[in-house]
Each structure stands twice: as C-alpha cells, then as structure tokens.
Amino acid sequence: MESKKELRKKYAQLRKTLTSDQVEEYSLQIANQALKLDIWEYSNYHIFLPIKRHKEVNTEYLLHILQGKDKNIVISKSNFDDFSMSHYLLTDQTKIINNEYGIPEPDENGIPINEQQLDVVFVPLLAVDKFGNRVGYGKGFYDRFLRKCKPGILKIGLSFFKPLDNKIDVNEDDIKLDYILTGQNAFKTVESHI
C-alpha cells in the first residue's frame, strides 16, 4: 500500500504532465459528468477556485452550470494560522484576490455563510480511492471544514485520474467522499468492509 505522502508526490507529478489544453478539456468533461448526478435539487453549493500553478480542476465550468441553475454558490478563504476556512456567498460584487500561496479567494467584505447552511461541497484532491478516501495537500483544511457541515451533506471529489482500486491508508480524522467525478465517469463511492 502506497503511503499518502507517496501518493501525494506521485499524483502531483502526474498533474504536472498535463498540458493546459488537457486541464481545460478534462475540467469541462468533469463538469459534464456532474450533470449525471442527482444533486441539483439543493440550494447551497460550495466550490473551490483552482490554483492554476498546481493544475487543479478548473471549476469555472461547474460554476457556469450552478449559475445557470440559479444556485447559491459559496467559496472559501483559507486561514493558514489554524488551517480553518471561512465561507462567503459568491455574488457579482465579490472581489477575488490571490493570497500569498496563489489561492484565489474572496476578500472579506462578502456575505459570510455558515458551514451548516451548505448542501453540496465539491472537493479538490490529488488522489482518491473508490471508497471515497482522498489525498489532498496534507494540511487538513477540507477535513476540518467538512466536519463542521451538517450530517448528510454531499461531498463530491473532482479528479483528473480514475479512483484507485486499493484503499488509501486513512486516519480517523479523514472525511470520506460520497461521489467522485472524473472526465470519464461519475462514481458513487463504494462502502468499505475492510
């Protein structure tokens, strides 16, 4: 079993091999796969804005779908002192700035949103297994955030690569995903009996 550290390195390297055109093409395919899921009856959708230099999934295509369906879109600001996130409603007035780590974030003049108000969260990741265990950048931002959300919130991981068949080594703080979207498929995660 590969460690999270090994998977993080391997998948960060794999993402680096993608061209800009591939990132855009796969991101559009992922957004199209999202349309196959039965997730559109909710109101409040949390989405991440991609860090371009890390070649993250471009969520602009998903944003357009959400806007077209007249959903409330929520984005976050990261606090690197305590690895927490604060959340804001995305409106026409929201000013987006890149923080010192290159993460696009809303300025703090937006409309704050409590985690308990969210219905669906699109989650960034580097690697994921078919059981919904994910590997992120290792700071735990999303696990802390998702722990504060209401029970039953839908957690949807976005990946350029298909889920691993082997279970990722997890700890008790890790929050599992409900769905995984790749360019080729929309997966409901498998219950693990391991």
TORKOL-4160 file (C-alpha; in steps of 0.2 Angstrom, whole numbers, padded with zeros to 4 digits, m for minus):
194
<pt num="1" X="0000" Y="0000" Z="0000"/>
<pt num="2" X="0007" Y="0017" Z="m0005"/>
<pt num="3" X="0008" Y="0030" Z="0009"/>
<pt num="4" X="m0002" Y="0046" Z="0007"/>
<pt num="5" X="0015" Y="0055" Z="0006"/>
<pt num="6" X="0020" Y="0044" Z="m0009"/>
<pt num="7" X="0003" Y="0046" Z="m0017"/>
<pt num="8" X="0003" Y="0065" Z="m0015"/>
<pt num="9" X="0020" Y="0066" Z="m0024"/>
<pt num="10" X="0015" Y="0054" Z="m0037"/>
<pt num="11" X="m0001" Y="0062" Z="m0042"/>
<pt num="12" X="0006" Y="0080" Z="m0040"/>
<pt num="13" X="0019" Y="0074" Z="m0053"/>
<pt num="14" X="0006" Y="0066" Z="m0064"/>
<pt num="15" X="m0004" Y="0083" Z="m0064"/>
<pt num="16" X="0012" Y="0092" Z="m0069"/>
<pt num="17" X="0012" Y="0082" Z="m0085"/>
<pt num="18" X="m0005" Y="0088" Z="m0091"/>
<pt num="19" X="m0005" Y="0102" Z="m0104"/>
<pt num="20" X="m0016" Y="0117" Z="m0101"/>
<pt num="21" X="m0027" Y="0111" Z="m0115"/>
<pt num="22" X="m0029" Y="0094" Z="m0106"/>
<pt num="23" X="m0033" Y="0103" Z="m0090"/>
<pt num="24" X="m0047" Y="0113" Z="m0099"/>
<pt num="25" X="m0054" Y="0098" Z="m0108"/>
<pt num="26" X="m0054" Y="0086" Z="m0093"/>
<pt num="27" X="m0061" Y="0100" Z="m0082"/>
<pt num="28" X="m0076" Y="0103" Z="m0095"/>
<pt num="29" X="m0078" Y="0084" Z="m0095"/>
<pt num="30" X="m0079" Y="0083" Z="m0076"/>
<pt num="31" X="m0092" Y="0097" Z="m0076"/>
<pt num="32" X="m0102" Y="0087" Z="m0089"/>
<pt num="33" X="m0101" Y="0071" Z="m0078"/>
<pt num="34" X="m0108" Y="0082" Z="m0064"/>
<pt num="35" X="m0124" Y="0084" Z="m0074"/>
<pt num="36" X="m0127" Y="0065" Z="m0072"/>
<pt num="37" X="m0128" Y="0066" Z="m0053"/>
<pt num="38" X="m0145" Y="0068" Z="m0044"/>
<pt num="39" X="m0138" Y="0083" Z="m0034"/>
<pt num="40" X="m0147" Y="0098" Z="m0042"/>
<pt num="41" X="m0162" Y="0100" Z="m0031"/>
<pt num="42" X="m0152" Y="0108" Z="m0017"/>
<pt num="43" X="m0149" Y="0127" Z="m0014"/>
<pt num="44" X="m0131" Y="0130" Z="m0007"/>
<pt num="45" X="m0116" Y="0123" Z="m0017"/>
<pt num="46" X="m0098" Y="0125" Z="m0011"/>
<pt num="47" X="m0085" Y="0126" Z="m0024"/>
<pt num="48" X="m0066" Y="0128" Z="m0024"/>
<pt num="49" X="m0057" Y="0140" Z="m0035"/>
<pt num="50" X="m0042" Y="0132" Z="m0044"/>
<pt num="51" X="m0024" Y="0135" Z="m0040"/>
<pt num="52" X="m0018" Y="0137" Z="m0058"/>
<pt num="53" X="0000" Y="0133" Z="m0055"/>
<pt num="54" X="m0005" Y="0116" Z="m0047"/>
<pt num="55" X="m0015" Y="0112" Z="m0062"/>
<pt num="56" X="m0031" Y="0109" Z="m0052"/>
<pt num="57" X="m0048" Y="0105" Z="m0060"/>
<pt num="58" X="m0054" Y="0121" Z="m0067"/>
<pt num="59" X="m0071" Y="0123" Z="m0058"/>
<pt num="60" X="m0076" Y="0138" Z="m0070"/>
<pt num="61" X="m0087" Y="0125" Z="m0080"/>
<pt num="62" X="m0096" Y="0119" Z="m0064"/>
<pt num="63" X="m0098" Y="0137" Z="m0059"/>
<pt num="64" X="m0107" Y="0141" Z="m0075"/>
<pt num="65" X="m0119" Y="0126" Z="m0073"/>
<pt num="66" X="m0123" Y="0132" Z="m0055"/>
<pt num="67" X="m0126" Y="0149" Z="m0061"/>
<pt num="68" X="m0137" Y="0143" Z="m0075"/>
<pt num="69" X="m0147" Y="0133" Z="m0062"/>
<pt num="70" X="m0148" Y="0148" Z="m0051"/>
<pt num="71" X="m0140" Y="0140" Z="m0036"/>
<pt num="72" X="m0131" Y="0149" Z="m0022"/>
<pt num="73" X="m0113" Y="0147" Z="m0024"/>
<pt num="74" X="m0101" Y="0148" Z="m0009"/>
<pt num="75" X="m0082" Y="0150" Z="m0010"/>
<pt num="76" X="m0069" Y="0150" Z="0004"/>
<pt num="77" X="m0055" Y="0159" Z="0012"/>
<pt num="78" X="m0041" Y="0149" Z="0020"/>
<pt num="79" X="m0033" Y="0154" Z="0037"/>
<pt num="80" X="m0015" Y="0146" Z="0037"/>
<pt num="81" X="m0013" Y="0150" Z="0056"/>
<pt num="82" X="m0026" Y="0137" Z="0061"/>
<pt num="83" X="m0029" Y="0128" Z="0045"/>
<pt num="84" X="m0048" Y="0134" Z="0045"/>
<pt num="85" X="m0059" Y="0141" Z="0031"/>
<pt num="86" X="m0072" Y="0154" Z="0031"/>
<pt num="87" X="m0085" Y="0154" Z="0018"/>
<pt num="88" X="m0093" Y="0168" Z="0008"/>
<pt num="89" X="m0108" Y="0169" Z="m0005"/>
<pt num="90" X="m0101" Y="0172" Z="m0022"/>
<pt num="91" X="m0110" Y="0187" Z="m0030"/>
<pt num="92" X="m0107" Y="0199" Z="m0044"/>
<pt num="93" X="m0099" Y="0211" Z="m0031"/>
<pt num="94" X="m0087" Y="0198" Z="m0024"/>
<pt num="95" X="m0069" Y="0203" Z="m0027"/>
<pt num="96" X="m0057" Y="0188" Z="m0030"/>
<pt num="97" X="m0039" Y="0190" Z="m0025"/>
<pt num="98" X="m0025" Y="0178" Z="m0025"/>
<pt num="99" X="m0017" Y="0175" Z="m0007"/>
<pt num="100" X="0001" Y="0173" Z="m0004"/>
<pt num="101" X="0000" Y="0155" Z="m0008"/>
<pt num="102" X="m0008" Y="0158" Z="m0025"/>
<pt num="103" X="m0025" Y="0153" Z="m0020"/>
<pt num="104" X="m0039" Y="0163" Z="m0027"/>
<pt num="105" X="m0051" Y="0169" Z="m0013"/>
<pt num="106" X="m0065" Y="0181" Z="m0009"/>
<pt num="107" X="m0060" Y="0197" Z="0000"/>
<pt num="108" X="m0068" Y="0198" Z="0017"/>
<pt num="109" X="m0081" Y="0210" Z="0013"/>
<pt num="110" X="m0093" Y="0197" Z="0006"/>
<pt num="111" X="m0108" Y="0189" Z="0014"/>
<pt num="112" X="m0102" Y="0176" Z="0026"/>
<pt num="113" X="m0110" Y="0158" Z="0025"/>
<pt num="114" X="m0111" Y="0145" Z="0040"/>
<pt num="115" X="m0105" Y="0128" Z="0036"/>
<pt num="116" X="m0122" Y="0121" Z="0042"/>
<pt num="117" X="m0131" Y="0130" Z="0028"/>
<pt num="118" X="m0121" Y="0120" Z="0014"/>
<pt num="119" X="m0129" Y="0106" Z="0005"/>
<pt num="120" X="m0116" Y="0100" Z="m0008"/>
<pt num="121" X="m0097" Y="0103" Z="m0007"/>
<pt num="122" X="m0086" Y="0100" Z="m0022"/>
<pt num="123" X="m0069" Y="0094" Z="m0015"/>
<pt num="124" X="m0051" Y="0096" Z="m0023"/>
<pt num="125" X="m0040" Y="0082" Z="m0021"/>
<pt num="126" X="m0024" Y="0074" Z="m0028"/>
<pt num="127" X="m0028" Y="0056" Z="m0027"/>
<pt num="128" X="m0044" Y="0046" Z="m0022"/>
<pt num="129" X="m0049" Y="0028" Z="m0020"/>
<pt num="130" X="m0066" Y="0020" Z="m0025"/>
<pt num="131" X="m0071" Y="0020" Z="m0007"/>
<pt num="132" X="m0070" Y="0039" Z="m0006"/>
<pt num="133" X="m0054" Y="0041" Z="0004"/>
<pt num="134" X="m0044" Y="0056" Z="m0003"/>
<pt num="135" X="m0027" Y="0063" Z="m0003"/>
<pt num="136" X="m0026" Y="0082" Z="m0003"/>
<pt num="137" X="m0011" Y="0093" Z="0000"/>
<pt num="138" X="m0009" Y="0087" Z="0018"/>
<pt num="139" X="m0015" Y="0102" Z="0029"/>
<pt num="140" X="m0032" Y="0095" Z="0033"/>
<pt num="141" X="m0042" Y="0111" Z="0028"/>
<pt num="142" X="m0056" Y="0101" Z="0020"/>
<pt num="143" X="m0057" Y="0088" Z="0033"/>
<pt num="144" X="m0059" Y="0101" Z="0047"/>
<pt num="145" X="m0072" Y="0111" Z="0036"/>
<pt num="146" X="m0082" Y="0095" Z="0032"/>
<pt num="147" X="m0083" Y="0090" Z="0050"/>
<pt num="148" X="m0092" Y="0106" Z="0053"/>
<pt num="149" X="m0105" Y="0103" Z="0040"/>
<pt num="150" X="m0122" Y="0096" Z="0043"/>
<pt num="151" X="m0124" Y="0077" Z="0043"/>
<pt num="152" X="m0129" Y="0071" Z="0025"/>
<pt num="153" X="m0120" Y="0085" Z="0016"/>
<pt num="154" X="m0115" Y="0078" Z="m0001"/>
<pt num="155" X="m0096" Y="0078" Z="m0003"/>
<pt num="156" X="m0090" Y="0076" Z="m0022"/>
<pt num="157" X="m0072" Y="0074" Z="m0026"/>
<pt num="158" X="m0065" Y="0081" Z="m0043"/>
<pt num="159" X="m0051" Y="0071" Z="m0051"/>
<pt num="160" X="m0042" Y="0070" Z="m0067"/>
<pt num="161" X="m0037" Y="0052" Z="m0064"/>
<pt num="162" X="m0048" Y="0037" Z="m0060"/>
<pt num="163" X="m0050" Y="0031" Z="m0042"/>
<pt num="164" X="m0038" Y="0019" Z="m0035"/>
<pt num="165" X="m0045" Y="0001" Z="m0033"/>
<pt num="166" X="m0034" Y="m0001" Z="m0017"/>
<pt num="167" X="m0039" Y="0008" Z="m0001"/>
<pt num="168" X="m0029" Y="0023" Z="0004"/>
<pt num="169" X="m0022" Y="0022" Z="0021"/>
<pt num="170" X="m0033" Y="0034" Z="0031"/>
<pt num="171" X="m0034" Y="0040" Z="0049"/>
<pt num="172" X="m0049" Y="0044" Z="0060"/>
<pt num="173" X="m0049" Y="0062" Z="0055"/>
<pt num="174" X="m0051" Y="0059" Z="0037"/>
<pt num="175" X="m0069" Y="0063" Z="0029"/>
<pt num="176" X="m0074" Y="0051" Z="0015"/>
<pt num="177" X="m0082" Y="0057" Z="m0001"/>
<pt num="178" X="m0099" Y="0052" Z="m0007"/>
<pt num="179" X="m0096" Y="0054" Z="m0026"/>
<pt num="180" X="m0081" Y="0055" Z="m0037"/>
<pt num="181" X="m0081" Y="0064" Z="m0054"/>
<pt num="182" X="m0068" Y="0061" Z="m0067"/>
<pt num="183" X="m0069" Y="0066" Z="m0085"/>
<pt num="184" X="m0075" Y="0048" Z="m0090"/>
<pt num="185" X="m0087" Y="0044" Z="m0076"/>
<pt num="186" X="m0097" Y="0049" Z="m0061"/>
<pt num="187" X="m0095" Y="0037" Z="m0047"/>
<pt num="188" X="m0104" Y="0034" Z="m0031"/>
<pt num="189" X="m0091" Y="0028" Z="m0018"/>
<pt num="190" X="m0091" Y="0010" Z="m0013"/>
<pt num="191" X="m0094" Y="0005" Z="0005"/>
<pt num="192" X="m0078" Y="m0002" Z="0013"/>
<pt num="193" X="m0079" Y="m0018" Z="0023"/>
<pt num="194" X="m0060" Y="m0018" Z="0026"/>
